[in-house]
Amino acid sequence: MPNVLIRDLDPAVHSVLSARAEARGQSLQQYLTTELTQLAGRPTLTEMLAELEQRAPRRVPREAILKAIHDGRRAR
């Protein structure tokens, strides 16, 4: 399995991350592995926009838009 080495990490950042890991009952390695896995699972804004550009445009009928506006106003 690949390893990651982070050099020149601000001691304050290390302290915060260590405290968060300890609060979860995890080692710093376990905590960072979980956090990095979650981070990698979320698309970046650039990736999301690229995906949206590839989707076919959806057309909403004018009547449906006006009805939604009217219904929203009536619900106030």
Distance bins in CASP14 RR format, pairs under 12 A and 6 or more apart:
PFRMAT RR
TARGET T0000
AUTHOR 0000-0000-0000
RMODE 2
METHOD distances of the structure
MODEL  1
1 29 0 0 0 0 0 1 0 0 0 0 0
1 33 0 0 0 0 1 0 0 0 0 0 0
2 33 0 0 0 0 0 1 0 0 0 0 0
2 36 0 0 0 0 0 1 0 0 0 0 0
3 29 0 0 0 0 1 0 0 0 0 0 0
3 32 0 0 0 0 0 1 0 0 0 0 0
3 33 0 0 0 0 0 1 0 0 0 0 0
4 29 0 0 0 0 1 0 0 0 0 0 0
4 32 0 0 0 0 1 0 0 0 0 0 0
4 33 0 0 0 0 1 0 0 0 0 0 0
4 35 0 0 0 0 0 1 0 0 0 0 0
4 36 1 0 0 1 0 0 0 0 0 0 0
4 40 0 0 0 0 0 1 0 0 0 0 0
5 29 0 0 0 0 0 1 0 0 0 0 0
5 32 0 0 0 0 0 1 0 0 0 0 0
6 13 0 0 0 0 1 0 0 0 0 0 0
6 14 0 0 0 0 1 0 0 0 0 0 0
6 17 0 0 0 0 0 1 0 0 0 0 0
6 28 0 0 0 0 0 1 0 0 0 0 0
6 29 0 0 0 0 0 1 0 0 0 0 0
6 32 0 0 0 0 1 0 0 0 0 0 0
6 36 0 0 0 0 0 1 0 0 0 0 0
7 14 0 0 0 0 0 1 0 0 0 0 0
8 14 0 0 0 0 0 1 0 0 0 0 0
9 15 0 0 0 0 0 1 0 0 0 0 0
9 16 0 0 0 0 0 1 0 0 0 0 0
9 17 0 0 0 0 1 0 0 0 0 0 0
9 18 0 0 0 0 0 1 0 0 0 0 0
9 28 0 0 0 0 0 1 0 0 0 0 0
9 32 0 0 0 0 0 1 0 0 0 0 0
10 16 0 0 0 0 1 0 0 0 0 0 0
10 17 0 0 0 0 0 1 0 0 0 0 0
11 17 0 0 0 0 0 1 0 0 0 0 0
11 18 0 0 0 0 0 1 0 0 0 0 0
12 18 0 0 0 0 0 1 0 0 0 0 0
12 19 0 0 0 0 0 1 0 0 0 0 0
13 19 0 0 0 0 0 1 0 0 0 0 0
13 20 0 0 0 0 0 1 0 0 0 0 0
13 28 0 0 0 0 0 1 0 0 0 0 0
13 32 0 0 0 0 0 1 0 0 0 0 0
14 20 0 0 0 0 0 1 0 0 0 0 0
14 21 0 0 0 0 0 1 0 0 0 0 0
14 28 0 0 0 0 1 0 0 0 0 0 0
14 31 0 0 0 0 0 1 0 0 0 0 0
14 32 0 0 0 0 0 1 0 0 0 0 0
15 21 0 0 0 0 0 1 0 0 0 0 0
15 22 0 0 0 0 0 1 0 0 0 0 0
15 28 0 0 0 0 0 1 0 0 0 0 0
16 22 0 0 0 0 0 1 0 0 0 0 0
16 23 0 0 0 0 0 1 0 0 0 0 0
16 28 0 0 0 0 0 1 0 0 0 0 0
16 31 0 0 0 0 0 1 0 0 0 0 0
16 35 0 0 0 0 0 1 0 0 0 0 0
17 23 0 0 0 0 0 1 0 0 0 0 0
17 24 0 0 0 0 0 1 0 0 0 0 0
17 26 0 0 0 0 0 1 0 0 0 0 0
17 27 0 0 0 0 0 1 0 0 0 0 0
17 28 1 0 0 1 0 0 0 0 0 0 0
17 29 0 0 0 0 0 1 0 0 0 0 0
17 30 0 0 0 0 0 1 0 0 0 0 0
17 31 1 0 0 1 0 0 0 0 0 0 0
17 32 1 0 0 1 0 0 0 0 0 0 0
17 34 0 0 0 0 0 1 0 0 0 0 0
17 35 0 0 0 0 1 0 0 0 0 0 0
17 36 0 0 0 0 0 1 0 0 0 0 0
18 24 0 0 0 0 0 1 0 0 0 0 0
18 25 0 0 0 0 0 1 0 0 0 0 0
18 26 0 0 0 0 0 1 0 0 0 0 0
18 27 0 0 0 0 1 0 0 0 0 0 0
18 28 1 0 1 0 0 0 0 0 0 0 0
18 29 0 0 0 0 0 1 0 0 0 0 0
18 30 0 0 0 0 0 1 0 0 0 0 0
18 31 0 0 0 0 1 0 0 0 0 0 0
18 32 0 0 0 0 0 1 0 0 0 0 0
19 25 0 0 0 0 0 1 0 0 0 0 0
19 26 0 0 0 0 0 1 0 0 0 0 0
19 28 0 0 0 0 1 0 0 0 0 0 0
19 31 0 0 0 0 1 0 0 0 0 0 0
20 26 0 0 0 0 1 0 0 0 0 0 0
20 27 0 0 0 0 0 1 0 0 0 0 0
20 28 0 0 0 0 1 0 0 0 0 0 0
20 30 0 0 0 0 0 1 0 0 0 0 0
20 31 1 0 0 1 0 0 0 0 0 0 0
20 32 0 0 0 0 1 0 0 0 0 0 0
20 34 0 0 0 0 0 1 0 0 0 0 0
20 35 0 0 0 0 1 0 0 0 0 0 0
21 27 1 0 0 1 0 0 0 0 0 0 0
21 28 1 0 1 0 0 0 0 0 0 0 0
21 29 0 0 0 0 1 0 0 0 0 0 0
21 30 1 0 0 1 0 0 0 0 0 0 0
21 31 1 1 0 0 0 0 0 0 0 0 0
21 32 1 0 0 1 0 0 0 0 0 0 0
21 33 0 0 0 0 0 1 0 0 0 0 0
21 34 0 0 0 0 1 0 0 0 0 0 0
21 35 0 0 0 0 1 0 0 0 0 0 0
22 28 0 0 0 0 1 0 0 0 0 0 0
22 30 0 0 0 0 0 1 0 0 0 0 0
22 31 0 0 0 0 1 0 0 0 0 0 0
23 31 0 0 0 0 1 0 0 0 0 0 0
24 30 0 0 0 0 1 0 0 0 0 0 0
24 31 1 0 0 1 0 0 0 0 0 0 0
24 32 0 0 0 0 0 1 0 0 0 0 0
24 33 0 0 0 0 0 1 0 0 0 0 0
24 34 0 0 0 0 1 0 0 0 0 0 0
24 35 0 0 0 0 0 1 0 0 0 0 0
25 31 0 0 0 0 1 0 0 0 0 0 0
25 34 0 0 0 0 0 1 0 0 0 0 0
26 32 0 0 0 0 1 0 0 0 0 0 0
26 33 0 0 0 0 1 0 0 0 0 0 0
26 34 1 0 0 1 0 0 0 0 0 0 0
26 35 0 0 0 0 0 1 0 0 0 0 0
27 33 0 0 0 0 1 0 0 0 0 0 0
27 34 0 0 0 0 0 1 0 0 0 0 0
28 34 0 0 0 0 0 1 0 0 0 0 0
28 35 0 0 0 0 0 1 0 0 0 0 0
28 36 0 0 0 0 0 1 0 0 0 0 0
29 35 0 0 0 0 0 1 0 0 0 0 0
29 36 0 0 0 0 0 1 0 0 0 0 0
30 36 0 0 0 0 0 1 0 0 0 0 0
30 37 0 0 0 0 0 1 0 0 0 0 0
31 37 0 0 0 0 0 1 0 0 0 0 0
31 38 0 0 0 0 0 1 0 0 0 0 0
32 38 0 0 0 0 0 1 0 0 0 0 0
32 39 0 0 0 0 1 0 0 0 0 0 0
33 39 0 0 0 0 0 1 0 0 0 0 0
33 40 0 0 0 0 0 1 0 0 0 0 0
34 40 0 0 0 0 0 1 0 0 0 0 0
34 41 0 0 0 0 0 1 0 0 0 0 0
35 41 0 0 0 0 0 1 0 0 0 0 0
35 42 0 0 0 0 0 1 0 0 0 0 0
36 42 0 0 0 0 0 1 0 0 0 0 0
40 47 0 0 0 0 0 1 0 0 0 0 0
41 47 0 0 0 0 0 1 0 0 0 0 0
41 48 0 0 0 0 0 1 0 0 0 0 0
42 48 0 0 0 0 1 0 0 0 0 0 0
43 49 0 0 0 0 1 0 0 0 0 0 0
43 50 0 0 0 0 1 0 0 0 0 0 0
43 51 1 0 0 1 0 0 0 0 0 0 0
43 52 0 0 0 0 0 1 0 0 0 0 0
44 50 0 0 0 0 1 0 0 0 0 0 0
44 51 0 0 0 0 0 1 0 0 0 0 0
45 51 0 0 0 0 0 1 0 0 0 0 0
45 52 0 0 0 0 0 1 0 0 0 0 0
46 52 0 0 0 0 0 1 0 0 0 0 0
46 53 0 0 0 0 0 1 0 0 0 0 0
47 53 0 0 0 0 0 1 0 0 0 0 0
47 54 0 0 0 0 0 1 0 0 0 0 0
48 54 0 0 0 0 0 1 0 0 0 0 0
48 55 0 0 0 0 0 1 0 0 0 0 0
49 55 0 0 0 0 0 1 0 0 0 0 0
52 58 0 0 0 0 0 1 0 0 0 0 0
58 64 0 0 0 0 0 1 0 0 0 0 0
59 65 0 0 0 0 0 1 0 0 0 0 0
60 66 0 0 0 0 0 1 0 0 0 0 0
60 67 0 0 0 0 0 1 0 0 0 0 0
60 68 0 0 0 0 1 0 0 0 0 0 0
60 69 0 0 0 0 0 1 0 0 0 0 0
61 67 0 0 0 0 1 0 0 0 0 0 0
61 68 0 0 0 0 0 1 0 0 0 0 0
62 68 0 0 0 0 0 1 0 0 0 0 0
62 69 0 0 0 0 0 1 0 0 0 0 0
63 69 0 0 0 0 0 1 0 0 0 0 0
63 70 0 0 0 0 0 1 0 0 0 0 0
64 70 0 0 0 0 0 1 0 0 0 0 0
64 71 0 0 0 0 0 1 0 0 0 0 0
65 71 0 0 0 0 0 1 0 0 0 0 0
65 72 0 0 0 0 0 1 0 0 0 0 0
66 72 0 0 0 0 0 1 0 0 0 0 0
66 73 0 0 0 0 0 1 0 0 0 0 0
67 73 0 0 0 0 0 1 0 0 0 0 0
67 74 0 0 0 0 0 1 0 0 0 0 0
68 74 0 0 0 0 0 1 0 0 0 0 0
68 75 0 0 0 0 0 1 0 0 0 0 0
69 75 0 0 0 0 0 1 0 0 0 0 0
69 76 0 0 0 0 0 1 0 0 0 0 0
70 76 0 0 0 0 0 1 0 0 0 0 0
END
